[in-house]
Structure formats: structure tokens, C-alpha cells
Amino acid sequence: MNDIQKASSSVEFAKAIADSTRQKIMKFCCCDWRSVTDIVDHMRVTQPTVSHHLAILREAGLVDVRHEGKQTFYRLDQKRIVNCCGVLEHTFAPGEEDAHAPERTRR
């Protein structure tokens, strides 16, 4: 991935996580597969609203999707989150990676 692709990916990631409703969905789907119905019930918003936000998270590659019959389940892609955060740090704070390392590992 070149620098332009990384920056574009970083922007899409930032846009996807910028919304408080999407952040709540991400937190709810963090460690377990959740059906759309589960998400709607938990969020107390309409199904079209949840579907809209899930589509944005899907497009950004932030959720895994699994289909079982007529139901669709979502789970946060934690590896992608970690990767995107690393790309943001590398792109916008180069050289700062070591600033967060324990003192004994810095040279």
C-alpha cells in the first residue's frame, strides 16, 4: 500500500469512527457476533438507522460479516482497528512510535 492509499484508508477509518452511534455499535460488537436485531434492540434506534451505520462500517472494513439463513451477524474486526490506528500514528506522528515505548527499550 503506497502513502496515498494509506492516507485515504486513514481518512475513511477516521470518518467511520467519527460518529457516536457507530462508536456505540463498534463497542457492542467488539468481542461477540451480534445480529442486526440485537444491535437495534441494544441501540434503541430503528433498523434502517442501524443498517446505514453498519454499511459505513462495512465499507471501511471495520466489521466482519457472517450470514446464517436470513440473519446477518456482525463483529468488530479488531485487527483492522489496530492496523488503522498504527497507520494513523505512522502517517501523522512519524517518529512518535518510540515516545510511547518504555524507557528501557528506547535508544
N, C-alpha and C positions, 0 to 999 in steps of 0.2 A: 504494500500500500504506500503510495507516494504521499508527500506532505499535503498536497491539495486534497486528496481523498481522506487523509486523516483529519484535516481541519473540517471538511464537510461532514464527516462522520461525527466529529465532536460537536458541531453545531446541531445536527439532528438529535444527538443524545441530549444536549442541553435543552433543546426545545421540548423534547418528550418529557423530561423530568421537571420542567418549569411549572407545570400545572399542579395545584394542590390536590385535585381529585385524582390525577394519575399517580401522584406520590402515595396517596392512600391505597389505591389499587395495588401498586407495587408492594407496599408493605404487607397488605393482606395476602398477596400471592407469593410472598418471599420464600417460604420453605415447603409449601404444600400445593398440590394441584387443586385448583378451585374452578367450579363450574360457573358459567355466566350467572345462573340463578343464585348461587352462593354469593357472588360478588354484588349482585343487585340487592339482595337481602341485607348484606353487611353494610353496603354504602348508603342504603335508603335513598337511591335515585332510580330513575327509570331505566329500563333495559336499553332503549336507544342511546341514552347518555353513556352507559357502561360500554356498549358496543363501539361507540365513537372513540372513547378513550382507549379501549383495547386495540382498536385499529391503529392508532397512533403509536402505541407501544409495540405492536407487531411490526409496523413499518420500520421502526428504529431498531428492531431486533432485540428488544429488551425482555420479551416474554417467549417462553416455549409454548407450543400449542399441541394439544392431543385431542383427537376426536374419538368418541365412544357412542356409537349409534347416532342419535340426534343431538347429543350433548357435546359441547366443546369445553375443554378444560384448559386453564392457563396456569403457568408457574413462572415466576421471575427467573430470568437467565442470569444468575449471579456471576458467572464467569464473564459474561458480556459487560455487566456493570463494572466489575473490577478492571477489565480491559479498557473500557471507555474512560474511566477515571484516570487510569495510567496515561492514556493518550492525552487527555486534557492537561495533566501535570507536565508531561514531556513537551507539549506544544506551547503552553502558556507560561510555564515556570521552569524552563530548562535550567539544569544545574541545581535546582532546589530539591531533587530527589534525596541527596545526601543530607540535606538540612534536617530531615525527619529521622535519619538513622541514629541509632545510639552512638554516643560519643566514642566508644571503644572501636567502632567499625569505621569511623571517618579517618581519612589520612590526607 
